[in-house]
Amino acid sequence: MDEKELEKILKAFSNRRRILMLKILKKRNKISMGNMASQIKLSFRSTSKHFSILYTVGIVDREQHGLTMYYSLSSKPSSIISQILSII
């Protein structure tokens, strides 16, 4: 893993809202965007941006059912992501 990739991963973890989102995802197998937004008391748009960052670096997976997008922790995280998730 090069420095740029590591930097992107660490930046994705360096936000308290995203850490809270990951804690919630660890307790649940998957969650819809709307449910997450209401749980963390954040707008749908802001929650979507946070999920986009987490998805881009491979921390979460997503799947769409109809009009609803569901997110879960990545089924194939890198070793550094797994290590960080284990301490959250």
Order of alpha helices (4+ residues) and beta strands (2+ residues): alpha-alpha-beta-alpha-alpha-beta-beta-alpha
